């Protein structure tokens, strides 16, 4: 059974450890594996503590072990303060078991009617088939924009899509 909850302080190292393991299998990560800190503590702190109290990450657990998480970042430009970017990461060993679906559902629930959040966005690499399947089959998410060769991955350029959910507005 998958359970979800907001992150707590003792999740920082397990979240960092999950991210270090899963980033190699996460085409939609904006960072290359060699760009992230090698320490689960430091990476977990970056993921967990970069947001305000109303943007605490959500973790998904299976049998008491963290299986994935959704982290959030508010857009920094003045006219975009109402936009929250969502980053979803699921451990490769539990993909296909509904963790991503449970997380994306909890994300919509967390921000539904939030007074300061009117739009959620998720940037998805065009070759991230699992994440594309998830957002295309989840109600409320629509593809807003496709940017050709927007990300560099090594020597390769990757297309990305911007997916948005406006259903969070009250």
C-alpha positions in Angstrom: 0.0 0.0 0.0 1.2 3.5 -0.9 0.9 6.2 1.7 1.7 9.9 1.3 2.5 12.7 3.7 4.4 15.9 4.1 8.1 15.6 4.6 9.6 15.6 8.1 13.1 16.4 9.2 14.1 12.7 9.5 13.3 12.3 5.7 16.2 14.5 4.6 18.9 11.8 4.2 16.5 9.2 2.7 15.2 11.8 0.2 18.8 12.6 -0.7 19.7 9.0 -1.0 16.6 8.3 -3.2 17.5 11.3 -5.4 21.1 10.1 -5.9 19.9 6.7 -6.9 17.0 7.8 -9.1 18.5 10.8 -11.0 20.3 8.6 -13.4 16.8 7.3 -14.4 15.1 10.7 -14.5 15.3 12.3 -17.9 13.2 15.3 -16.7 15.6 16.3 -14.0 17.0 19.7 -14.8 20.4 18.7 -13.4 23.0 16.3 -14.6 24.0 13.7 -12.1 27.5 15.2 -11.9 26.0 18.6 -11.0 24.4 17.5 -7.7 26.1 17.1 -4.4 27.3 13.5 -3.8 26.1 13.6 -0.2 22.6 12.4 0.6 22.5 14.9 3.5 23.4 17.9 1.4 21.1 16.9 -1.5 18.3 16.0 0.8 18.6 19.4 2.5 18.5 21.2 -0.9 15.4 19.3 -1.9 13.6 19.6 1.5 14.5 23.0 2.8 14.5 25.3 -0.3 10.8 26.0 -0.1 8.6 27.8 2.4 6.3 26.2 4.9 3.4 26.1 2.5 5.5 24.3 -0.1 6.8 21.4 1.9 7.6 18.3 -0.3 5.3 15.3 -0.2 6.8 11.8 0.2 5.3 8.5 -0.9 6.0 5.4 1.1 5.7 1.7 0.5 6.0 -0.5 3.6 7.5 2.5 5.6 10.2 3.1 3.0 10.3 6.3 0.9 9.5 5.4 -2.6 9.2 8.8 -4.2 8.6 12.5 -3.6 7.2 15.6 -5.1 9.1 18.8 -4.4 8.0 22.4 -5.2 9.5 25.7 -6.2 7.7 29.0 -6.5 8.6 30.9 -9.6 10.7 33.9 -8.7 9.6 36.6 -11.1 7.1 39.0 -9.7 4.4 38.3 -12.2 4.8 34.5 -11.7 4.7 34.3 -7.9 1.4 32.4 -8.3 3.1 29.6 -10.2 4.6 26.6 -8.5 6.9 24.2 -10.3 6.5 20.5 -9.4 9.3 18.0 -9.5 8.4 14.4 -9.2 10.9 11.6 -8.6 10.1 7.9 -8.0 12.7 5.3 -7.1 13.4 3.1 -10.2 12.7 -0.1 -8.3 9.1 0.8 -7.6 8.1 2.4 -10.9 4.9 1.1 -12.3 3.4 0.5 -8.9 1.3 3.7 -8.8 3.7 5.9 -6.7 3.8 8.6 -9.4 0.0 8.6 -9.7 -0.5 8.8 -6.0 2.0 11.7 -5.7 0.5 13.7 -8.6 -3.0 13.2 -7.1 -1.7 14.5 -3.7 0.0 17.5 -5.4 -3.4 18.6 -6.9 -5.1 18.0 -3.5 -2.4 20.0 -1.6 -2.8 23.1 -3.8 -6.5 23.0 -4.5 -7.9 26.3 -3.5 -4.5 27.5 -2.1 -4.9 31.3 -2.0 -1.4 32.0 -3.4 -1.1 29.3 -6.0 -3.1 29.5 -9.2 -1.1 27.3 -11.5 1.2 24.2 -11.2 3.8 23.5 -13.9 5.9 20.5 -14.6 8.8 20.5 -17.1 9.0 17.2 -18.9 11.7 16.0 -21.2 10.3 14.6 -24.5 12.1 11.3 -23.9 10.8 10.8 -20.4 8.1 8.3 -21.4 7.0 7.3 -17.8 6.4 11.0 -16.8 4.7 11.9 -20.1 2.3 8.9 -19.6 1.6 10.1 -16.1 0.8 13.7 -16.9 -1.2 12.8 -20.1 -3.5 10.5 -18.2 -3.9 12.7 -15.1 -7.0 15.0 -15.2 -6.2 18.7 -15.1 -2.8 18.6 -16.7 -2.4 20.0 -20.2 0.6 20.6 -22.4 1.1 24.4 -22.7 4.3 24.6 -24.7 6.9 22.5 -26.4 10.4 23.9 -26.7 12.7 22.3 -29.3 16.2 21.4 -28.1 15.8 23.4 -24.9 18.0 21.3 -22.6 21.5 20.2 -22.9 22.2 16.6 -21.8 25.9 16.0 -22.4 26.5 16.8 -26.1 22.8 16.1 -26.9 20.0 18.7 -27.0 16.6 17.6 -25.7 13.1 18.9 -26.4 11.0 19.7 -23.3 7.3 20.3 -22.7 5.8 22.5 -20.2 2.7 20.9 -18.6 0.3 23.0 -16.5 -2.6 22.4 -14.1 -4.9 25.2 -13.6 -7.5 23.1 -11.7 -6.0 24.2 -8.4 -7.7 27.6 -8.6 -10.6 27.8 -6.3 
